Amino acid sequence: MNYNWNWGIFFEPSPEGAGTYADMLLSGLLWTIATALCSWVMAFCLGSVIGVLRTLPNKAANAVGTAYVELFRNIPLLVQMFLWYFVLPEVLPTSWGNWLKQLPNAPFYTGVVCLGFFTASRVAEQVRAGIQSLPRGQRMAGTAMGFTVTQTYRYVLLPNAYRIILPPLTSEFLNNLKNTSVALTIGLLELTARARSMQEFSFQVFEAFTAATLLYVLINIVVITAASFIERAVTIPGQR
């Protein structure tokens, strides 16, 4: 049985009644980018805090950080997505649960929160590793200068740690970008969901997913290129 190739399908009207199939894919691409960026901001900020907690000379702080990482890192992302979207509204007070269910673009907000918490556990481990890879003398130098613990982290440890972990953070951002496809299971019309819709409506499966693949590759190239420029810009002369 021969497959009927039709690359002109992208310029045909979509069944949604607005725009073409290409417009539908681009709409999904925008949702993918928005979800990835919003969840990454959350993951980076929260992950930095958790990573710092895991390196503080305080057992309680270490326990909190470790518990967070082990909880969110060891539960599959798909399970977490379902828990946030289907289970959380049912266990909250009725008024809160109804508010969540009726929230406009609820799949988007749920996807952002779920990916943010999940990715934060991975960012935390990278921040912890970056801080612990620094010479002990840097922490001691901050103390000798009269810095508080907060000031030592802010002005001495974290700036150097972020320079070290920038490459793995870039990889983590790319993973976060690709993980947005899991949100299609809760109804978010991101790029993969749009490609599936195009395939179901037009039966042009290869064209739909080829286009989605190329768009993912294009985004990844842009991110890697931008990260390379940032890495060169923040490198301390004489060090890598």
Secondary structure, DSSP 8 states (H G I E B T S, - for coil): ------GGGGGSB-TTSSSBHHHHHHHHHHHHHHHHHHHHHHHHHHHHHHHHHTTSS-HHHHHHHHHHHHHHHSS-HHHHHHIIIIIHHHHS-HHHHHHHHT-TTHHHHHHHHHHHHHHHHHHHHHHHHHHHTS-HHHHHHHHHTT--HHHHIIIIIHHHHHHHHHHHHHHHHHHHHHHGGGGGGGT---HHHHHHHHHHHH--HHHHHHHHHHHHHHHHHHHHHHHHHHHHHH--TT--
